[in-house]
Amino acid sequence: MLDREREWKLLSEFVADPSPQMRLAIVSGRRRSGKSYLLEALAEEAGGLYVTAVQEEGRIPALHRFTGSVAQAAGVPSSTLRLDDWEDALTTALDVTARQGSPLLVIDELPYLLQHSPEIPGLLQLLYDRSQSGGAPGGRVILCGSALSVMNDLLSGTKPLRGRAVIDLRMLPFDARTARTHWQIDDPQAALLVDSCLGGAPGYRPLAPGDSPQNNSEFDSWLVETLLNPGRALYSRVESEFLLREDPRITHRALYYDILTAVAGGATTPAKVGGLLQRDRAGIVPPLTVLESTGYVRRDDDLLKPRNPAYRVADPVIRFNQLVTMPAVDLVEHDRAARVWSDARPTFTSKILGPHFEDMAREWTRMHAGTEAGLDLGTTGGTEVPDREARTRHEVDVVALAPGERPQSSGSRIALLGEAKATVMPRGMRDVGRLEHIRDLLDGLGHPASGATLALYSLHGFHQDVIRAAAKRRDLLLVDLHAIYGDSQVLGGQ
C-alpha cells in the first residue's frame, strides 16, 4: 500500500477502539482514489464485513445482496437470510460481526443505496443512539462513497448522523512525487506530463496499457493510445462522463460541460463564465457551486484580498477532456487522434501544463520548502497585486505569508513571492526584477515584504546570470523541475 500510512493508522485505531458502543466513520473521495482498496484491506485485516452497493440496483435486490453478504459472513447459505427491511438488515449485520469477534461493518458506495433507501442514515442514527445505552449492538461502521456532495451532506445541518461520526476522512489523490513512484517513471518531465493529464488518482495506473512513458516522445504515443483512444478504459470522454454521473444533482450535463469548458479555458469568475455562455451570473452560480462540492471545480481564494476568488477545474482528466478531446471529438472517434493531439499541443501547454506546473510550485512551497530550502513559511496561495502607476495588475503565482499571519488580513507579512513558468525559455534576471517590483508594491500597500524570499520555479532551467546571482543572494531561490520532484537541491536561498 503506497502513501496511505496516515489513513491506515487512523482507521486501524478506529477499529481497535475498545468502547462497547457503536462508532461511525465516514470515508469519501473521488472515484479511483483507492478508497475501496484500502477498506477491503482493512476489513480483511480485521476480519470484518465489507459490503459494496451496486449502481442502479433496486431496493429489494440491494437488500438481498446485502443480507446475502451477511449470511456468508455468518457461515450460512445466503438463501436462508432474506430480510426486506433495512433496520433488520443493519441490526443483523452488526450482530453477526460482533459474534464473529470483529465488529466491523464497511458499507461502500453508500450513495447508490441512498438513491432508493434514503432512510438508512436515520436507521443508523437510531441504532447508534440505542447502542449508547446498550439497547442495540455496538460495533464499528464505516460508510464510504465517491459522490462527495452526498457524503459531505451526511454530517451537515440537521442530518441524522451529524455529531455522531468520529472520523470524516477525505481520501485525496497522490501528490506528484508519490504519483511518479506509483507510475514508475524515472524522467521528471514525463512524470509531469502524465500528472498534468491524470493527476494522482492511483486507480488509473492499472487501466493504462503497457509500460509508463519514460520520455516526451513516448508520452505522445502513450497519450494517443490512452486518453484519446475510444477503445480504452482511460478514454477521457468516457471517464469524464463517468465522474460527472457520480453526483445525483448533475442531471443537465450539457450545462455542466459548458461551465467546465469555460472554467478550464480561463473564465475564473461566475460573471466571466456567464458571459461566455450568454447566461446571467445568477444562473451560473448554482451549478458552479455543485461542481465545487463534487470536487471537480475548486475555488482559490486570493491570499491577500477578500472577495476575489478564482475558480479552476480541479480534476486533470476533466480539464484534459474539455480542452483537448471534446473540441475535436469527431476526429478522435474516427481514428484521427494523432492529428488532434498535434493540433492541441499549444492549448495543452498554455491551458493545462502551465496551470498544473503552477499548482505543483505552490504544493512544493507548502510541503517541502521548509525542509529542502530552510524556509519558515505560513499559508501559501496566490494573489493579484495592483500597480496603479502602470495601470495594471500583477498576478503572483506563489505567495507565502509569514508564520502566524492570517490570510486576507490587512498588514499581513509576506515571507515568499514566486513566479512559476512552464515555458521553454529559461528564467533570468528579468523575472527577478519583476518580483522585486511586486515586493516593493506590496510594501507600499501595507504588506511588509522587504525581507521576502523571491522564488523562480522553472520547467526549463535558468540563465547563468540568475544562477550567479542566486549564489550570492540569500533572498533568491531557484527551483527547477528536478528540485520539485526531490531529485536535486534548490539553488540559492543560503
C-alpha positions in Angstrom: 0.0 0.0 0.0 1.6 3.3 -1.2 1.4 6.5 0.8 -1.7 5.7 2.9 0.0 5.2 6.2 -1.9 8.1 7.8 -5.3 6.8 6.6 -4.5 3.2 7.6 -3.4 4.2 11.1 -6.5 6.4 11.6 -8.9 3.6 10.5 -7.0 0.9 12.4 -7.2 2.9 15.6 -10.9 3.4 14.9 -11.5 -0.4 14.6 -9.4 -1.1 17.7 -11.3 1.3 19.9 -12.4 -0.8 22.9 -15.6 1.1 23.5 -18.7 -1.3 23.5 -20.9 1.4 21.9 -21.2 1.9 18.2 -18.8 4.2 16.5 -19.2 5.7 13.0 -16.7 6.8 10.4 -17.2 8.5 7.0 -14.7 7.9 4.2 -15.1 9.8 0.9 -13.1 10.7 -2.2 -13.3 10.9 -5.9 -13.6 7.7 -7.9 -10.3 5.8 -8.4 -8.7 7.3 -5.3 -8.1 3.9 -3.7 -10.9 4.0 -1.1 -12.2 0.5 -1.8 -8.7 -1.0 -1.9 -7.9 0.5 1.5 -11.2 -0.5 3.1 -11.2 -4.1 1.7 -7.7 -4.5 3.1 -8.8 -3.1 6.4 -11.8 -5.4 6.6 -9.6 -8.4 5.7 -7.1 -7.5 8.3 -9.7 -7.0 11.0 -11.9 -9.9 9.9 -14.8 -7.6 9.4 -17.6 -7.5 6.8 -17.2 -5.4 3.7 -20.3 -4.8 1.5 -20.4 -2.7 -1.6 -23.5 -1.3 -3.3 -24.2 -1.6 -7.0 -25.3 1.4 -9.1 -28.8 1.4 -10.5 -29.9 -1.6 -8.4 -33.4 -1.5 -6.9 -34.2 -1.5 -3.2 -35.1 -5.2 -2.9 -32.2 -6.6 -4.9 -29.9 -4.3 -2.9 -31.3 -5.6 0.4 -30.9 -9.2 -0.8 -27.4 -8.6 -1.9 -26.6 -7.0 1.5 -28.2 -9.8 3.5 -26.5 -12.4 1.3 -23.2 -11.0 2.3 -24.2 -11.0 6.0 -25.3 -14.7 5.6 -22.0 -15.6 4.0 -20.1 -13.9 6.9 -22.2 -15.9 9.4 -21.3 -19.1 7.5 -24.8 -20.0 6.4 -26.3 -20.2 2.8 -27.4 -16.8 1.5 -30.9 -18.2 0.7 -31.5 -18.7 4.4 -31.4 -15.0 5.2 -33.9 -12.8 3.3 -34.7 -9.5 5.0 -36.8 -6.8 3.4 -36.2 -4.1 5.9 -33.0 -2.1 6.3 -33.4 -1.8 10.1 -33.4 -5.6 10.4 -30.6 -5.9 7.8 -28.3 -3.5 9.6 -29.1 -4.9 13.1 -28.4 -8.4 11.8 -25.1 -7.3 10.2 -23.9 -5.8 13.4 -25.0 -8.9 15.4 -23.1 -11.2 13.0 -19.9 -9.2 13.0 -20.0 -9.0 16.8 -20.4 -12.8 17.1 -17.5 -13.3 14.7 -15.3 -11.4 17.1 -14.6 -8.5 14.8 -17.4 -5.9 14.9 -16.6 -4.0 11.7 -19.1 -3.3 9.0 -18.0 -1.4 5.9 -20.7 -0.2 3.5 -19.0 1.0 0.3 -20.7 3.2 -2.3 -23.4 4.2 0.1 -24.8 6.9 -2.2 -26.1 4.1 -4.5 -28.2 2.8 -1.7 -29.5 6.2 -0.7 -31.0 6.7 -4.2 -33.7 4.1 -3.3 -33.3 3.8 0.5 -32.8 7.3 2.0 -33.9 6.0 5.4 -30.5 4.3 6.0 -28.8 7.3 7.8 -31.8 7.7 10.0 -31.8 4.0 10.9 -28.0 4.1 11.6 -28.8 7.1 13.9 -31.4 5.0 15.7 -29.0 2.1 16.2 -26.2 4.4 17.2 -28.3 6.1 19.9 -29.7 2.8 21.2 -26.1 1.4 21.4 -25.1 4.2 23.7 -27.3 2.7 26.4 -26.8 -1.0 25.5 -30.1 -1.3 23.7 -28.6 -2.2 20.3 -25.4 -3.9 19.1 -22.2 -1.8 19.1 -19.5 -2.3 16.6 -17.7 -0.1 14.1 -19.5 1.1 11.0 -17.6 2.8 8.1 -19.7 4.5 5.4 -17.9 5.1 2.1 -18.8 6.8 -1.2 -17.5 8.6 -4.3 -20.3 11.1 -4.6 -18.6 13.8 -2.5 -21.6 16.1 -2.1 -23.7 13.2 -0.9 -21.1 12.0 1.6 -20.5 15.6 2.9 -24.2 16.1 3.3 -24.4 13.1 5.7 -22.9 15.2 8.5 -24.4 18.6 7.7 -27.1 20.7 9.3 -29.8 18.7 10.9 -29.0 15.4 9.1 -29.4 12.2 11.3 -25.7 11.4 11.5 -24.5 14.9 12.4 -22.3 14.8 15.5 -22.1 11.0 15.6 -19.2 10.2 13.3 -15.8 10.2 15.0 -13.9 10.2 11.6 -14.7 12.1 8.5 -11.8 11.1 6.2 -11.3 12.5 2.7 -9.1 10.3 0.5 -7.1 12.6 -1.7 -5.2 11.7 -4.8 -1.5 11.1 -4.6 0.8 14.1 -4.7 3.1 14.5 -7.6 6.1 12.7 -6.1 4.0 9.7 -4.9 2.2 9.6 -8.3 5.6 9.4 -10.1 6.6 6.5 -7.9 3.2 4.8 -8.5 3.6 5.1 -12.3 7.3 4.1 -12.1 8.5 7.0 -14.2 12.2 8.0 -13.9 12.2 11.1 -16.1 10.6 14.1 -14.2 9.3 15.7 -17.4 7.5 12.6 -18.4 6.1 12.3 -14.9 4.9 15.9 -15.1 3.1 15.3 -18.4 1.3 12.3 -17.1 0.4 14.0 -13.9 -1.0 17.1 -15.7 -3.4 14.8 -17.6 -4.4 12.3 -14.9 -3.5 13.8 -11.6 -2.7 11.5 -8.7 -5.7 9.1 -8.7 -4.0 5.7 -8.2 -6.8 3.8 -9.9 -5.7 5.0 -13.3 -2.4 3.1 -13.4 -4.0 -0.4 -13.8 -6.1 0.9 -16.6 -3.2 2.2 -18.7 -1.8 -0.1 -21.4 1.7 -1.3 -21.2 4.6 0.4 -19.6 4.5 4.0 -18.4 6.1 6.6 -20.8 9.7 7.4 -19.9 10.3 10.5 -22.1 8.5 13.1 -24.2 8.2 11.1 -27.4 6.9 8.0 -25.5 4.4 10.3 -23.8 3.0 11.4 -27.2 2.3 7.9 -28.4 1.1 6.8 -24.9 -1.4 9.6 -24.7 -2.9 8.9 -28.2 -3.3 5.3 -27.1 -5.0 6.1 -23.8 -6.8 9.4 -23.2 -7.5 9.8 -26.9 -8.4 6.2 -27.7 -12.2 5.5 -27.6 -11.5 1.8 -27.2 -9.6 2.2 -23.9 -10.9 2.5 -20.4 -9.0 5.7 -19.9 -10.6 7.5 -22.9 -11.1 10.9 -21.4 -14.6 11.5 -22.7 -16.0 8.3 -21.2 -14.1 8.8 -17.9 -15.3 12.4 -17.6 -18.9 11.3 -18.1 -18.5 8.6 -15.6 -17.2 11.0 -13.0 -20.0 13.5 -13.5 -22.6 10.8 -13.2 -21.4 10.2 -9.6 -23.4 13.2 -8.3 -27.2 12.8 -8.5 -27.6 16.5 -8.8 -25.9 16.7 -12.1 -28.8 16.0 -14.4 -28.5 18.5 -17.2 -24.9 17.5 -18.2 -24.7 19.8 -21.2 -24.8 22.9 -18.9 -22.2 21.4 -16.6 -19.9 20.5 -19.5 -20.2 24.1 -20.8 -19.3 25.5 -17.4 -16.3 23.2 -17.1 -15.1 24.1 -20.6 -15.4 27.8 -19.8 -13.5 27.5 -16.5 -10.8 25.3 -18.0 -10.4 27.9 -20.7 -9.7 30.7 -18.2 -13.1 32.0 -17.1 -12.3 32.2 -13.4 -15.5 34.0 -12.1 -19.2 33.3 -12.4 -19.6 36.6 -14.4 -16.9 35.6 -16.9 -18.5 32.1 -17.2 -21.9 33.6 -17.7 -20.5 36.0 -20.3 -19.1 33.2 -22.4 -22.2 31.1 -22.1 -24.6 34.1 -22.6 -26.3 33.4 -19.3 -26.9 35.6 -16.3 -24.4 35.3 -13.4 -27.3 34.1 -11.1 -27.9 31.2 -13.4 -24.3 30.1 -13.3 -23.7 30.2 -9.5 -25.8 27.2 -8.5 -24.3 24.7 -11.0 -20.8 26.1 -10.3 -21.5 25.5 -6.6 -22.5 21.9 -7.3 -19.3 21.4 -9.3 -17.3 22.8 -6.4 -19.0 20.5 -3.9 -18.2 17.5 -6.1 -14.5 18.4 -6.2 -14.4 18.8 -9.9 -14.0 22.6 -9.6 -12.1 24.3 -6.9 -12.4 27.9 -5.6 -9.0 29.5 -5.0 -9.3 32.5 -2.6 -6.9 35.4 -3.1 -4.3 35.1 -0.3 -4.3 38.9 0.4 -7.7 40.2 -0.7 -11.2 39.1 0.4 -14.0 38.6 -2.2 -11.6 37.9 -5.0 -11.9 34.1 -5.6 -10.8 32.4 -8.8 -12.4 29.1 -10.0 -10.3 26.4 -11.6 -11.0 22.9 -12.9 -9.6 20.7 -10.2 -9.7 17.3 -11.9 -7.0 16.9 -14.5 -8.9 14.3 -16.5 -11.9 16.5 -16.9 -9.7 19.5 -17.8 -8.0 17.5 -20.5 -11.3 16.3 -21.8 -12.8 19.7 -22.0 -9.8 21.4 -23.7 -8.4 18.6 -25.9 -10.8 15.8 -26.5 -14.3 17.5 -26.7 -13.4 20.2 -29.3 -12.3 17.5 -31.7 -14.3 14.5 -30.5 -15.5 13.6 -34.0 -11.9 13.3 -35.3 -10.9 11.4 -32.2 -13.6 8.9 -32.6 -12.8 8.5 -36.3 -9.2 7.4 -35.8 -7.6 10.8 -36.1 -6.3 11.1 -32.6 -2.7 11.7 -33.6 -3.6 14.7 -35.6 -5.9 16.0 -32.8 -3.0 15.7 -30.3 -0.6 17.5 -32.7 -3.0 20.4 -33.2 -3.8 20.6 -29.5 -0.2 20.9 -28.2 -0.3 24.7 -27.9 -3.6 24.5 -25.9 -2.2 21.8 -23.8 1.0 23.8 -23.0 -0.8 27.0 -22.1 -4.1 25.8 -20.5 -3.1 22.5 -19.0 0.7 22.2 -18.5 1.2 25.8 -17.3 -1.5 25.9 -14.7 -0.6 22.4 -13.5 3.1 23.4 -13.0 1.9 26.4 -11.0 -0.1 24.1 -8.8 3.0 22.0 -8.3 5.1 25.0 -7.4 2.6 26.0 -4.7 2.5 22.5 -3.4 6.3 22.2 -3.2 6.3 25.5 -1.4 3.6 24.3 1.0 5.0 20.8 1.7 8.8 20.9 1.1 10.2 24.5 1.2 10.8 24.1 4.9 12.9 21.0 4.8 14.5 21.5 1.4 15.1 25.2 1.3 15.2 26.0 5.0 12.3 28.5 4.8 9.8 29.1 7.6 6.5 29.8 5.9 2.9 30.2 6.7 -0.2 29.9 4.5 0.6 29.5 0.8 -1.5 30.6 -2.2 -1.7 33.2 -5.0 -2.7 36.8 -5.3 -3.1 39.8 -7.6 -1.2 43.0 -6.8 -2.5 46.3 -8.2 0.0 48.6 -9.9 -1.7 52.0 -10.0 1.2 53.8 -11.7 1.3 51.2 -14.6 -2.5 50.8 -14.5 -2.3 47.1 -14.4 -2.4 44.1 -12.0 0.4 41.6 -11.5 -0.7 38.0 -11.0 1.6 36.3 -8.5 1.7 32.5 -8.9 3.1 31.7 -5.4 2.7 33.8 -2.2 3.5 32.6 1.3 2.7 34.5 4.4 5.0 34.7 7.4 4.2 32.1 10.1 1.2 33.1 12.2 -0.2 35.6 9.7 -3.9 35.3 8.7 -4.9 35.3 5.0 -6.8 38.3 3.7 -5.8 40.4 6.7 -4.5 43.9 6.4 -0.8 44.3 7.1 -0.1 40.6 6.9 3.7 40.0 6.4 4.9 38.3 3.2 7.6 35.6 3.5 7.9 34.5 -0.1 6.9 35.7 -3.6 7.3 33.3 -6.5 6.8 33.0 -10.3 6.2 29.6 -11.9 6.6 29.3 -15.6 6.3 26.1 -17.8 7.5 27.9 -21.0 10.5 26.6 -22.9 12.6 29.8 -22.1 14.9 29.6 -19.1 14.2 32.2 -16.4 16.6 35.1 -15.8 17.2 38.3 -14.0 14.3 40.0 -15.8 12.0 37.7 -13.8 13.8 38.6 -10.6 13.3 42.3 -11.4 9.5 41.7 -11.8 9.3 40.0 -8.4 11.4 42.8 -6.8 8.9 45.4 -8.3 6.0 43.4 -6.8 7.7 43.2 -3.5 8.0 47.0 -3.4 4.4 47.4 -4.4 3.3 45.1 -1.5 5.3 47.1 0.9 3.6 50.3 -0.3 0.2 48.6 0.1 0.9 47.9 3.8 2.0 44.3 3.5 5.6 44.2 4.9 7.6 42.3 2.2 11.1 43.7 2.2 12.5 40.5 3.7 10.5 38.2 1.5 12.3 35.4 -0.5 12.0 35.7 -4.2 11.5 32.3 -5.8 11.6 31.3 -9.5 10.1 28.0 -10.5 11.1 26.9 -14.0 10.4 23.9 -16.1 13.4 24.6 -18.4 16.1 25.9 -16.1 17.7 29.2 -15.6 20.1 31.6 -17.3 23.6 31.8 -16.0 23.1 35.4 -14.8 20.4 34.4 -12.3 22.3 31.3 -11.2 25.3 33.5 -10.4 23.0 36.0 -8.6 21.4 33.2 -6.5 24.8 32.0 -5.3 25.3 35.5 -3.7 21.8 36.4 -2.5 20.0 34.9 0.5 16.7 36.3 -0.8 16.7 34.5 -4.2 15.6 30.9 -4.6 15.7 28.9 -7.9 13.6 25.7 -8.1 13.6 23.6 -11.2 11.5 20.5 -12.0 14.2 18.2 -10.6 14.0 20.0 -7.3 10.2 19.9 -7.2 10.4 16.1 -7.6 13.1 15.9 -5.0 15.9 14.8 -7.4 18.2 17.7 -6.8 18.7 20.6 -4.4 17.3 24.1 -4.9 19.7 26.9 -5.8 20.2 30.0 -3.7 18.5 31.0 -0.5 21.5 30.4 1.6 
